[in-house]
Amino acid sequence: MFDLEKLVRKSVKKLDPYSCARDDYKGREGIFLDANENPFGALNRYPDPYQNELKLAISRIKGVPAEKIFLGNGSDEIIDLCFRVFCTPDKDKALTFSPSYGMYQVSAAVNDVKMLTLPLNEKYQIDIKSVLPRLSDKNLKLIFICTPNNPTGNCMDRSALEKIISRFNGIVLADEAYIDFADESSLKESLDKYPNLIVMQTFSKAYGMASVRVGMAFAAPEIIRYFNKMKPPYNISTVNQHAVLRRIANKSYFTGQVRKIRSERMRVTAELNRLSVVKKIWPSDANFLLVEVKDADAVYNYLVDNKIIVRNRNSVAKNCLRITIGTKKENDILINALKRIKK
Ligand SMILES: Cc1ncc(COP(=O)(O)O)c(C=O)c1O
């Protein structure tokens, strides 16, 4: 059975977190002489450490109660926190799939946690038979599942996902960075069913705010409390909290961009499929395409020479380039450049 208290690293349970001025006095009115701030100017005050106003706004758009929301300095902070809360260095393990988002592996290494990597099958889906025997490993604490997956673009099969979540006594993090571009619904609807599930989303992709660094984790309040205990007190700046609040208020900006990117994804797929240099385009639920070409290194270098930068994924997916969907004009430049490649 899943038991959060057994899972959390001992030192984290004992940890006395830093208590900042805003933890001691939570009111908003008064003369504030408690945080050694400069009394002058507009950016002189420390941010709200728990981002309460922003969480309420996110709660409204995502339909998740504020106490089930954690905000990180990008999703990458949330990935790192998972290792720091749940894994004892040089002892515990995590598991992910390949090819997938590289940061899980890097974050594991930074935290001195062994990462097991299972290959996705020929359709870039989870091979459930290879996962199930691993779930009983006592030192396996975390499983990272990226859906839609980067760099393959596809959503993971829902029944395989739910099998893993329901049979594993550790934490499953479903990374839904690209979910707003997908037809599939979010796993956050299943949070009440699975106390060991963390669903991660971000403002970096569909909301077009990669520079502000705000990632979201949706999970049981007990998990959120451990994240809050471990995070640096002021992990999201006031400027960035306000920027996200403004973007959320403008719903049509978000829906319009997602619509445009999805429709360009369809158009670019159709155009690229006509080109002889393209061997295969993997179906995408994200804002990028995984495109197999005859010689990825050569095509990559040719595009760079033409000042078009895509991601060469040859090292993880043979002869594949990961191409982000840009504006119509940018996509046309890419398509025309690829058209000029001789057979
Ligand atoms: C699958 C996936 N998760 C998370 C991230 C990082 O998101 P953030 O900008 O919120 O750190 C990326 C960035 O490319 C990604 O591809």
The ligand as an ORCA input file, in Angstrom:
! r2SCAN-3c Opt
* xyz 0 1
  C       8.677     17.257    -21.079
  C       9.162     18.532    -20.504
  N       8.955     18.781    -19.214
  C       9.380     19.920    -18.661
  C      10.051     20.862    -19.402
  C      10.563     22.091    -18.738
  O       9.568     22.938    -18.422
  P       9.846     24.277    -17.618
  O      10.147     25.323    -18.614
  O       8.575     24.494    -16.870
  O      11.010     24.009    -16.675
  C      10.298     20.646    -20.750
  C      11.032     21.634    -21.533
  O      11.351     21.519    -22.664
  C       9.845     19.446    -21.317
  O      10.054     19.164    -22.607
*
